[in-house]
Amino acid sequence: MRLEDQSESSSVEDRRGGGGFGIGAGGVGVGTVVIALVASYFLGIDPRVILGMAESMQGAPQTSQQPIDPARDPEAAMVSEVKKVLAKTEDTWEALFKEAGGQYRRPALVLYRNVTPTACGSGQAAAGPFYCPGDEKIYLDLSFFDQMARRFRAGGDFARAYVIAHEVGHHVQRQLGVTAKADALRQKMSSSEYNKVSVRIELQADCFAGVWAQHANQVHPFLDPGDVEEALAAANAIGDDALQRQSRGVVVPDSFTHGTSAQRMRWFRTGFDSGNLRSCDTFSAAAL
């Protein structure tokens, strides 16, 4: 992946120097539910435990943070990469929204360590990257990328870009009204029923990541040979079936919230090959 000529996004909020802790004013919202679901298949933790912790910590105080000196930051290169990838998503989605007669709102991306307050509850590094619709921010602990490379053998710069683009895809869903419709459905469904909706939401975000990559590469080629394969390897590594098999030794399809490895690879590839948002209608697809 070639980003040398790409400018950096100004929408990155760096909280790594502190470790602010607390619950946002929005209480236990969709983002907290997402954290709980992700933690359930990453760590085998009952999602109700995470939700209970979020509720019990309502109103916890925030701690101060100290800015990191860029000259002494061991993650400086990674931070720059994140800012450049985010900038490429901004360029692409602004163009696509304008083309459709709309206006794209840029999400903020928050870098943090261990735990941080969000409008959706307490962000936990163990849950992995996530998007909070309550404050329209993406939350990322950079240690997740190390985990991808070591634990899941899914390293590489474009694998990391895919993760960011997937979370940006959730922001696009919010602006398109998908998130609001999903929230309405969640109120009417059992957790097991909503899991099926969650899978379609996540696979659409994978597809949007593929659309982004295709358009960004057409406007200003930046992909190297093997980059798409890196993204597919990451999608394969973090499929529900792969994660459950690794952490629990058994696969429970009814508990899937993000889709199988095969499904995640298929929908990223669908978005990338078509470059068309209409091809990402996972909700109408008879087969995922």
Secondary structure, DSSP 8 states (H G I E B T S, - for coil): ---TT----S-EEE-TTS------TT-S-HHHHHHHHHHHHHH---HHHHHHHHHHTTT----------GGG-TTHHHHHHHHHHHHHHHHHHHHHHHHTT------EEEE-SSEEEETTEEEEGGG-SEEETTTTEEEE-THHHHHHHHTS---SHHHHHHHHHHHHHHHHHHHHTHHHHHHHHHTTS-HHHHHHHHHHHHHHHHHHHHHHHHHHHHHS----TTHHHHHHHHHHHTSHHHHHHHHTSS--GGG-SS--HHHHHHHHHHHHHH--GGGG-TTT-S--
